[in-house]
Amino acid sequence: MTPTLLAVAHGTRDPEGVRTVLALLDEVRRLRPGLRVEPAWLGLVAPSVPEALSSLPGPVIAIPLLLASGYHVRADIPALLAEADPGTVRVAQALGPSPLLADALAARLAEAGRPPGATPVVLAATGSSDPRARADTAESARLLSARLDAPVSVAYASGEGPTPTEAISAWHTSGHPTVSLATHLLAPGHFAHTLTRISAHWTSAPLGPHPPVAELVLRRYDETAASTPLGAGTG
């Protein structure tokens, strides 16, 4: 029986954020007709992960719709799946870092008006005190730099800095008047709205249902299906 793809999203009070995640799942279904794709949420939106699992027969591969391997990926999701049969539920790694995310970020920056060239970019992510999540974000910045052939620094919308404003100011101070802000977020919400008020020359939209993101969701699904046979436990 082909495993269901259970897409586990963070959750948001922003209706547009919910619609964006569901649009991404529609794009995944378009790319893989016949695959059952269902949403679940870590908070604020129904169904929760346990609620979604209770309605799904057969094997499940849970895909964290998260861009770095922070606390949610390492602790929250495994805890929510603890009561599930380890022979029928497997967990993929986070979406990022990945060259496919760099492709999507580059496309969103181009849509925002940033022309090709070596002007600096600030990659703005949600905050995290987890060193692995911060390392993943740094790697995402490196991949975007390679994709754009331009310097990319990292900033965080909350928690320990640098903040996006500080990161942009640092580029200005070093002699770069034109700086872009790459929104390293999956969907609209509080942090994404905060970034729109930052005075960057160009600010990209959240990644949303961009085709490379949907391709990445399926890549994580296929990797997990191939690496952990049914009955071998969670991954």
N, C-alpha and C positions, 0 to 999 in steps of 0.2 A: 504494500500500500504506500503510495507516494506521500511523504510527510507534508503536513500543512505548514505553510510559512506563517508564523505568528510574529508580526512586527510590533515590537515593544517600544513605545514612544514615551517621552518624558511626561507629557501632560501640560496643559496650559489653560488659563482662563480666557484666552483670546480665541474667539470663534474662528477667526481667519487662520490662526495657527492650527486648529483642529482640521479645518478644510484643506489646508496645505498638506498635512500628513496623509489625509485620505486621498488626495489627488496623487501623491507619490505612490500610494498603494495601487491606485488605478493604473498608473504607468507601469508598475511591476506586473500587474495582470495582463496588460497589453503586450508586454514583452514575452510573457510565458503563459500563453492561453492554456487553460485546463488546470493550472496550479491553484490550489485553494490558498488564498491570502487573506488573513484576518488581522485586525488591529487589537492591541491591548495597550493599557496606559499605566504608568507608574503612579499616577495621582491625578486628581481633579477631573478626570474624564472617565466615563464608563465605555467598555468594560475594563475592570482591573485584570491583571494577569491571571489570578485564580479564577475569576469569573469566566474569562475567555477559555481557559483550559478545560473548565467543567463542561463546556458545550462542544468540545472538539473530540471526535472519535479518532482513534488511531495515533500514529506517530506525529510528533510536532518538532519543528526546528524553530527556536526562538531567535529572532534577529534584533539585537539592540539598535534602535535608530538613534544612535549616539555617536558623536564624532571623535571621541577619545575614550580610553579605557580608565575611567575614573571609578569613583565609589559605586555608582549605580551598576556598572557592568560587573565589578568584582564582588559586590556584597548584596545590593538590593535585589537584583534579578535572581541570583542563585537562591536567596532566602525565600523569595516568592515561589520559586519552583521546587523548594525542598520537599513538599508533600507529594509531588508528582512522581510517577514511576520513572526512574532513571533510564529504563530500557526503552521508553517511548518519547522522552523529551530531551532534546539536546540544545545547547546554547552556542550561538556563533560569537565571534569576536566583534568588537565595535566596528563601525563603518570605517573610521579613520585610524591612522593616516592611510591614504591611498592616492596613487596618481589619478584615479578617476575623480576623486574629490577636487584635486588640483585642476582638472579639466573643467569641472563644473564651476569652480570659483573663478577661473579665468573667463569663462563665458559670461558669468554674471557681471564681472567687472566691465567687460566689453559692452554688455547691454546697458550698463550705467553710464557709458560714454567714455571710459578710459581708452585712449588710443594705444596702439602698440608702442613699446619703447621702454626705456630703462628707468623711468621715474619710480620712486619708492612706493611700496605698499605696506600698510599695516594690516596684519591678519588679526581680527578682533574675535576672540572666543569668549565663552562664559568662563567665569572664574573657577579655579579648582586649587585646593591645597595638596592634592595627590600628585606626587612627583611623576608617576607614570602618565597621568593625564597631561601634565605639563610637557613631558617629553614627547608625547604623541602630537601635541599642538605644535611644538617646535619642529617636529619632522614634517607636519603638514605645511608649515611655513617654508621649509627647505624645498619641498616638492613644488610648491607654488612658485618659488623663486626660479627653480629650474624651468618650470613650464612657461613663465613670463620672460625669462632672461632679464630679471630685474631684482633689486634687493627687496627683501620682505622681512619685516620685524613682527614680533608678537605682542599683542596687548590683551588685557582681560577686562571684561565689562563689569566684573565684581570681584571682591576679594583682593588678594595680593596682586599688585601691579606688575608692570606698568599699565596704567589706564590707556584707553585709546587716545585721549587728549594728550597725555604725556608722551606717548609714542610718536604722535604726529608732530608735536612741538620739538621733539628730539631731531626729527628729520629736518624741520625748518631751521633749527639752530645750526645744523651741519651743512646748510647751504642748499637745501632742496625745497623750493617754494611750492611745488606741486606734489601732493601726496594723496594716494587713494586708500580707501578703507574697504577691506574685503570682509564681508560679514560671514564669519565661520559658524553659522547657525543653520539648523535645518528648516525652521519655520518661524513665522512672525510670532511675537510675544513681547514680554516686558523688555528683555535685553535688546531685541531687534529694534524696538521703537526708541530705546535709549540711543542706539547708534545713529539713528537718523538725525539726531540733534547735534552730532559731532561735526565740527567744521572741517571736514575733508573735502578735497576738490571733487572726488567722485566716491560715492558709497554704494556698494552692490547690495542687491536684495538677498534675502536668505536663499539657501540652495534649493529648497522645495522640490518639486517633481521634475527637476532637470534630468534628461535621459541618462547621463553618466551616473547619477545618484541611484536611479532605479537599477541600472546595470550592476552597480556595486552591491545593492541589496541581494540581487540574485547570485552574485559571485560569492558572497558570504554564505548564502544558503547552500550552494553547490559545494563549497569547500567543506562545510560541516557535514553534509550528507556523505561526502567521499571519505572523510577522515575518521568518522566515528560511526561504525555500523550499529544498527539497532541491537540493544542488549548490552552495549559496551559502556553505558553510563553517559553522564553529561560531559560536555566539552567546554 
